[in-house]
Amino acid sequence: MTSPDAAQDGAPKAQGKAPAKDPWDLPDVSGLVVGVLGGTGDQGRGLAYRLARAGQKVVIGSRAAERAQAAADELGLGVEGADNAECARRSDIVIVAVPWDGHAKTLEALREELAGKLVVDCVNPLGFDKKGAYALKPEEGSAAEQAAALLPESRVTAAFHHLSAVLLQDESIEEIDTDVMVLGEARADTDVVQALAARIPGMRGVFAGRLRNAHQVESLVANLISVNRRYKAHAGLRVTDV
């Protein structure tokens, strides 16, 4: 069996190199505008609420600007609403929280508006039958890899997959006790997403590899759904020893 730290154990010891950057030395993202595509759905709405509550400037996106504005008005906290294209244009970071069956179509339509943006895909491709939830395997490998293929001029990352929409939207809960697995090709981009996750009390962003590893992260939600149904819970994840 291959150990998770096999690569580390087998790596040659570097001589005379400067100390590695502290992985928890993350940038200040408090001044960035966060757009949430699919912000009128449960997951997107919950993320918008938590980030706005933490002091982040948030714009909710929807196909209909009126629907987005109505959801923003309900949330308060300075959240604004706009159609998807305007949301993308106005945001520094754009979280994709749309349903899987509309994922490709939504991103194709926003390729120009998302060019140059840091995109955070949190979509989980799942199917459901009488046995429960199960993972789907997109042709590109994962939802995040599909996003990267459709948005060649954007900086695509993946994160926020394993969060309970119920907990995110519960105003009585002060902290969300969970880690967020963050994947991407550029460390500077994943650092920003980790820092964004850490803006939410109780939450921590943990680097979890490149986008080619996104499928198993997205798929794990099917297991969490089974946990939640069996134990009547809102399960999250914690990574030990980091």
C-alpha positions as CSV (number, residue, x, y, z in Angstrom):
1,M,0.0,0.0,0.0
2,T,1.3,3.5,-0.8
3,S,1.3,5.9,2.1
4,P,-0.1,9.4,1.6
5,D,3.3,10.8,2.5
6,A,5.3,8.5,0.3
7,A,6.4,11.3,-2.0
8,Q,7.6,13.3,1.0
9,D,9.4,10.3,2.5
10,G,11.2,9.6,-0.8
11,A,12.1,13.1,-1.7
12,P,15.8,14.1,-1.7
13,K,16.8,16.5,1.0
14,A,17.5,19.9,-0.5
15,Q,20.9,21.5,0.4
16,G,21.5,25.2,0.9
17,K,18.0,26.2,-0.1
18,A,16.0,29.0,1.6
19,P,13.4,27.9,4.1
20,A,10.1,26.9,2.4
21,K,7.3,29.5,2.6
22,D,5.0,29.0,5.5
23,P,1.9,27.4,4.0
24,W,-0.3,29.3,6.4
25,D,1.1,32.7,5.4
26,L,-2.0,33.7,3.3
27,P,-2.8,37.0,1.6
28,D,-5.3,39.6,2.8
29,V,-8.4,39.1,0.8
30,S,-10.7,41.4,2.8
31,G,-10.9,44.0,0.1
32,L,-11.9,41.7,-2.8
33,V,-15.4,41.5,-4.2
34,V,-16.8,38.0,-4.3
35,G,-19.4,37.1,-6.9
36,V,-21.6,34.0,-6.4
37,L,-23.1,32.5,-9.5
38,G,-26.1,30.5,-8.4
39,G,-26.4,32.7,-5.4
40,T,-30.1,32.2,-5.2
41,G,-29.7,28.4,-4.6
42,D,-29.2,26.9,-1.2
43,Q,-25.4,26.4,-1.4
44,G,-24.7,29.7,-3.1
45,R,-27.0,31.6,-0.8
46,G,-25.3,30.1,2.2
47,L,-21.8,31.0,1.0
48,A,-22.9,34.5,0.2
49,Y,-24.4,34.9,3.6
50,R,-21.3,33.6,5.5
51,L,-18.9,35.7,3.5
52,A,-20.9,38.8,3.8
53,R,-21.3,38.2,7.5
54,A,-17.5,38.0,7.7
55,G,-17.3,41.4,6.1
56,Q,-16.7,40.5,2.5
57,K,-18.3,42.5,-0.3
58,V,-20.6,40.0,-2.0
59,V,-22.6,40.1,-5.3
60,I,-25.2,37.4,-5.9
61,G,-25.7,36.3,-9.5
62,S,-28.7,34.7,-11.2
63,R,-30.1,34.4,-14.7
64,A,-32.7,37.0,-13.7
65,A,-31.4,40.2,-12.0
66,E,-34.7,40.7,-10.2
67,R,-34.4,37.3,-8.6
68,A,-30.8,37.9,-7.5
69,Q,-31.7,41.3,-6.0
70,A,-34.6,39.8,-4.1
71,A,-32.3,37.2,-2.6
72,A,-29.7,39.9,-1.8
73,D,-32.4,42.0,-0.1
74,E,-33.4,39.1,2.1
75,L,-29.8,38.5,3.1
76,G,-28.9,42.1,3.8
77,L,-25.4,42.6,5.1
78,G,-24.6,44.8,2.0
79,V,-25.1,41.9,-0.4
80,E,-26.1,43.1,-3.9
81,G,-27.8,41.2,-6.7
82,A,-27.3,41.2,-10.5
83,D,-27.6,39.0,-13.5
84,N,-24.8,36.5,-14.0
85,A,-22.9,38.5,-16.5
86,E,-22.9,41.7,-14.4
87,C,-22.0,39.7,-11.3
88,A,-19.0,38.2,-13.1
89,R,-17.9,41.6,-14.4
90,R,-18.1,43.3,-10.9
91,S,-16.3,40.6,-9.0
92,D,-12.6,39.8,-8.3
93,I,-13.4,36.2,-7.3
94,V,-16.3,34.3,-8.7
95,I,-17.7,31.2,-7.0
96,V,-19.6,28.9,-9.3
97,A,-22.4,27.3,-7.3
98,V,-24.9,26.5,-10.1
99,P,-26.6,23.1,-10.5
100,W,-24.5,20.5,-12.3
101,D,-27.0,20.2,-15.2
102,G,-26.5,23.9,-15.9
103,H,-22.8,24.1,-15.3
104,A,-21.4,24.0,-18.8
105,K,-24.1,26.2,-20.3
106,T,-23.7,28.8,-17.7
107,L,-19.9,29.0,-18.0
108,E,-19.9,28.9,-21.8
109,A,-22.2,32.0,-21.8
110,L,-19.9,33.9,-19.4
111,R,-16.5,33.1,-20.9
112,E,-15.8,36.7,-21.8
113,E,-17.0,38.1,-18.5
114,L,-14.9,35.6,-16.5
115,A,-11.7,36.2,-18.5
116,G,-8.9,37.1,-16.2
117,K,-11.0,36.3,-13.1
118,L,-10.2,33.9,-10.3
119,V,-13.0,31.3,-10.5
120,V,-13.8,28.9,-7.7
121,D,-15.8,25.9,-8.8
122,C,-17.8,24.2,-6.0
123,V,-20.1,22.1,-8.1
124,N,-20.6,18.4,-7.3
125,P,-21.6,16.2,-10.3
126,L,-24.0,13.8,-8.6
127,G,-26.8,11.4,-9.6
128,F,-29.6,10.1,-7.4
129,D,-31.5,6.8,-7.5
130,K,-33.3,4.6,-4.9
131,K,-29.9,3.6,-3.4
132,G,-29.0,7.3,-2.8
133,A,-26.5,9.7,-4.1
134,Y,-23.6,8.6,-6.4
135,A,-20.8,10.4,-8.2
136,L,-20.9,11.2,-11.9
137,K,-17.7,11.3,-14.0
138,P,-17.7,14.3,-16.4
139,E,-15.9,13.7,-19.7
140,E,-13.2,16.3,-18.7
141,G,-12.6,14.4,-15.4
142,S,-14.5,16.7,-12.9
143,A,-16.6,19.8,-12.8
144,A,-13.6,21.9,-12.1
145,E,-11.7,20.5,-15.1
146,Q,-14.7,21.2,-17.2
147,A,-14.7,24.8,-16.0
148,A,-11.0,25.1,-16.8
149,A,-11.6,23.7,-20.3
150,L,-14.5,26.1,-20.9
151,L,-12.7,29.1,-19.4
152,P,-9.2,29.1,-20.9
153,E,-8.6,32.7,-19.9
154,S,-9.7,32.3,-16.3
155,R,-7.8,31.0,-13.3
156,V,-9.9,28.1,-12.2
157,T,-9.7,26.6,-8.7
158,A,-12.0,24.2,-6.9
159,A,-13.2,24.5,-3.3
160,F,-16.2,24.7,-0.9
161,H,-17.6,21.3,-2.0
162,H,-18.3,19.7,1.4
163,L,-20.3,22.5,3.2
164,S,-23.7,21.9,4.5
165,A,-26.2,24.5,3.0
166,V,-28.3,24.1,6.1
167,L,-25.5,25.1,8.5
168,L,-24.3,27.9,6.2
169,Q,-27.8,29.5,6.2
170,D,-28.5,29.0,9.9
171,E,-28.1,32.5,11.5
172,S,-27.9,31.0,15.0
173,I,-24.6,29.3,14.2
174,E,-21.6,31.4,14.8
175,E,-18.9,29.1,13.5
176,I,-18.8,26.4,10.7
177,D,-16.5,23.7,12.1
178,T,-14.9,22.3,8.9
179,D,-12.0,22.3,6.6
180,V,-12.3,23.3,2.9
181,M,-10.2,21.3,0.4
182,V,-8.7,23.8,-2.2
183,L,-7.4,22.6,-5.5
184,G,-5.7,24.6,-8.4
185,E,-2.8,24.9,-10.7
186,A,-1.2,28.1,-9.2
187,R,-0.2,28.3,-5.6
188,A,-0.9,32.0,-5.5
189,D,-4.5,31.4,-6.6
190,T,-5.1,28.5,-4.1
191,D,-3.6,30.8,-1.4
192,V,-6.3,33.4,-2.1
193,V,-9.0,30.8,-1.9
194,Q,-7.7,29.4,1.3
195,A,-7.6,32.9,2.8
196,L,-11.2,33.4,1.6
197,A,-12.3,30.3,3.3
198,A,-10.6,31.3,6.5
199,R,-12.6,34.5,6.6
200,I,-15.6,32.4,7.8
201,P,-15.2,31.7,11.5
202,G,-14.4,28.0,12.3
203,M,-13.4,27.3,8.7
204,R,-10.0,26.6,7.3
205,G,-8.8,26.2,3.7
206,V,-6.3,23.3,3.1
207,F,-4.4,22.9,-0.2
208,A,-5.3,19.5,-1.6
209,G,-3.6,19.3,-5.0
210,R,-4.0,20.2,-8.6
211,L,-7.3,20.2,-10.6
212,R,-6.7,16.7,-11.9
213,N,-7.5,15.6,-8.3
214,A,-10.8,17.4,-8.1
215,H,-13.0,14.4,-9.1
216,Q,-12.5,12.5,-5.8
217,V,-13.1,15.7,-3.8
218,E,-16.3,16.4,-5.7
219,S,-17.3,12.7,-5.4
220,L,-16.9,12.6,-1.6
221,V,-20.1,14.6,-1.3
222,A,-22.0,11.5,-2.2
223,N,-20.5,9.8,0.9
224,L,-21.3,12.8,3.1
225,I,-24.9,12.7,1.9
226,S,-25.1,9.0,3.1
227,V,-23.5,10.0,6.4
228,N,-26.0,12.8,6.9
229,R,-29.0,10.6,6.1
230,R,-27.9,7.7,8.4
231,Y,-27.0,9.9,11.4
232,K,-29.4,12.8,10.8
233,A,-26.3,15.1,10.7
234,H,-24.7,17.9,8.7
235,A,-21.3,16.3,8.3
236,G,-18.1,18.2,7.3
237,L,-14.4,17.3,7.1
238,R,-11.4,18.0,9.2
239,V,-7.8,17.2,8.0
240,T,-5.5,16.0,10.8
241,D,-1.9,16.9,11.5
242,V,-1.8,20.1,9.4
